[in-house]
Amino acid sequence: MDKDVRSAEPGVCPRCGMKLVAGIPDAREFRVLLERHPGSLILRVQDPDSGKPVRDFEIMHEKLYHLFVVSQDLGFFQHIHPEAQPDGSFTVPLQFPHPGMYRILSDFYPKGATPQLIANTVIIPGTGFPLAVANPVPDVAPKKSENLDVELVTEPAKPIAGFKTLMFFRLKPNDGIEPYIGAMGHMLAASADLIDMVHGHPIYVTEPPTGDYKQLQFNMIFPREGMYRIWVQFQRKGVVNTVAFNVPVGKLQ
């Protein structure tokens, strides 16, 4: 699941808890076929070599399939989990809120292969939402969600494309914060044009000496300069909190 985690001995990933596998095969990109029905989406995974349906998957973060849905205006975001069907497909209830372009990011792990992040595009016809790249303004101010306040601090303060950025999310109040779907947090970073989409999890979870907040560190390498919408999800006392930040990323001068 987390490709940068390596070990000289058998064990489990310290981030997601998955069993470490020896001799990872060469990466192959699988195909995802989408069928849109009123109020739902059907997804079928195909082997890239044989074209046959894939039926066997590894569990990642307590689920066989993670799905992220983002609208072209960046105003609609969902992290949902399709359910496996007897014919090997996956189905999920999904109601697109308005016409326009949507990016669908599939996150799954076929047995005997490597973890996959596959993007698809869905166009919902209608008036009022012409195809256009979003133009969000920078927004890194602290956010208040259902029962959690989230502050973002980056190092460096002005991220540079192609270089590692440490992203520290500080959560208050520091009680009742618990894992959500097998991880202490989930992050989706998407470029404003929705070409680049990255799903990540915390590298470290720490607390300051005062203990008044919990800090979760994500490591990120932004592939290009521009504006990125960052959605993060944390669970506190059984409630999932989702907040978003707009992070400007520059280039090396």
Buried (B, 14 or more C-beta within 10 A) or exposed (E): BBEEBEEEEEEEBEBBBBEBEEEEEEEEEBBBEEEBEEEEBBBBBBBEEEEEEBEEBBEBBBBBBBBBBBBBBBBBBBBBBBEBEEEBBBBBEBEBEBBBBBBBBBBBBBEEBBBBBBBBEBEBEEEEBEEEBBEBEEBBEEBEBEBBBBBBEBEEEEBBBEEEBBBBBBBBEBEEBEEBBBBBBBBBBBBBBBEBBBBBBBBBEEEEEEEEBBBBBBEBEBBEBBBBBBBBBBBBEEBBBBBBBBBBBEEEE
